[in-house]
Amino acid sequence: MDKERKPDDDQRESLEQPVSRRSRSLLARKPYLQPLRPIIIFFLLFVAAWFTMIRMPSASYRGPWQPLSETEEAVRERLVHDVEKLAGKIGDRNVAAYENYLRAADFIESSLEDAGYEVTRYGFEVEGRTCYNLVAELTGAERPDEILVLGAHYDSVFGTPAANDNATGVAALLELARTFAELAPARTVRFVAFANEEPPFFQTENMGSRVYARLIRERGDNVIGMVSLETLGYYSDEPGSQKYPFPFQLLYPNEGNFLAFVGNVRSRSFLRDGIRAFREGVRFPSEGAAIPSFIEGVGWSDHWAFWQEGYPAFMVTDTALFRYPYYHTPEDTPDKLDFERFTRVVVGLEKMAITLAE
């Protein structure tokens, strides 16, 4: 038998060099490539980030609107009613405006009961006041132990009526509950109205969603994912109306006419399922990202609390302060909102939630 051919000494030395040594050797022989190295590295990192965190399934809708159907007009009327009730008739609702806080909780509870649900109040003490998370549940027909949580906070920043932030989220939550009351989803669907999302309780132990997420983790609830409904009612086609910080301003439209899906990297699969279902269910512009939670704005709602307990979660939002000029001001009133587009968003969220529940 012929002896195995062996590389000569020069070839052997080359093969035994680590990759980094060979790369440095190449750059040493071709110094004109050295300035390109950081550009190449940045490009490769950008491509990896794009496919991992930014690129979403299906495509965002761009095109003309169809008139709202008769059914959608009825949805619009209910959304207007609920936002007007919370932000118009009740107004400022938090521990400083405690009577209004209780009125808001009573309204949400009665609305869910009218839809056929039994509502459970989970009270916790803050500054000598009892604050309430309100929970209604539809048990799954096939996999009841798998739970989808749909949530929105109903408190307001002190001194504000909070129509967009977050009467719109609560109105969407109530409408989703009404839709599901007529269905028999495979998974259990839980509707939760959270207290104390706003400062000074935001991302503290007294944040309502933090209290609740900790409770269900201790209880061992099998939550497959949570969707936070946050500031959903303001849209603009004006160039420059969307003001994301750098570098996201380079990646997304500068017109504030889309719905944003925002999650952390660990929630990427759940988020992608959600935005796919939304895009396939309704014709409405949408953008999404599953990015590290330390980036400013990514965790600015109740989904953050579920991340702390290891649950996948994402937020759907009109992007709040990155678009809405009346954010956290007394001018956050119902007349500032676009209820037609808000209705289209809620119809899409219904389709999305039904898919996630199956």
C-alpha positions, 0 to 999 in steps of 0.5 A: 500500500502507498504511504499516506501523502503528508504535507510539506513543512510549509503546508504543515506549519500553515495548517497548525496555525490557529485561525486568528494567526492565519488571519493576522498573517494575511493582514500582515501580508496585505496591509491594505485590508487592515482598515476594512476589518472593523467595517467587516465586523460591524457588517457581520454583526448588523446582519446577525442582529437583523435576522435575529432581532429585527426581521419579522415574518410576513410583511407590514401592510402598506396600502389603502384602507377599506371602510370599516364594516358594520361589525367593526363600527360596533367595535369602534363604538364600544372602544369610544365608550370605554375610553370616554368612561375611563379618561372622561368621566372618571379621569385621574386614577391612582393612589392619589386619586383613590376614589377614582381608582376604585371607580375604574376598578369597578367599571372594569369588573362590571364590564367583564361580568357583563361579558359573562366572566367571573372576576377575581380581585387580587388586593395588595397594600401600597401607601395605606391603600389597597390596590387591585389587579383584576383577573377574568379567565376563560378555561381552555377546551383542550389544553387548559394548563397552558395559559395565555395572559392578555394584560393592560394597566388601568392606572394613570400618571398623577394629574392626567386623564390618561386616554391613550396611556392607558385607557386605550389598552384597557378598552382593547382588553375589554373588547378582546374579552368580549370576543373570546366569551363567544369562543372555545380556545384550546388554551386558557386565556386570562384577562388581567387589568393591572394596577400601579404601572405608572411612576412612582411604582414603575418597575418596583415591588409595588407595580401591579404586574410585578406583584401578579407575575410573582404570584403566578410563578410561586403558584406554578402557573404554566404561562406560555406567553403574555401580551401587554396592551399599551397606548394603542390609539395615536397614529400620524402619517406626517413625516417625522412624527415617529422619533425613535432614538438612534440607531432605531430611527434608521431601521423603522419608518419616520411616520407614526402610523404603525403598531409596534411589537416589542419584546426581549430576545428570549421572547423572540419566538412568541413575538414572531408568532404574534406579529405573524398572526396580526399581519395575516389577520388585518391590513394595518402597518406593523413593525417588530423587534426582539432586542436586549431588554437593557435598551431604553424603552424595550421594557416600558410596560407590564410585560417587563414584570413577566420577564422577571419571572422567566415568562415570554412576553411582548408589548403592542403599542403605538410607541407612546412618547416616541410619537405621542405629543401628549404623553403623560400630560393633562392633554392626554384626552380622548379627542386626541385619539384616532378611533378608526385606526384604533379599531383596526388595531383591535380587530387585528389583535383579536385575530392574533390572540385567537391564533396564540390561544390555539 
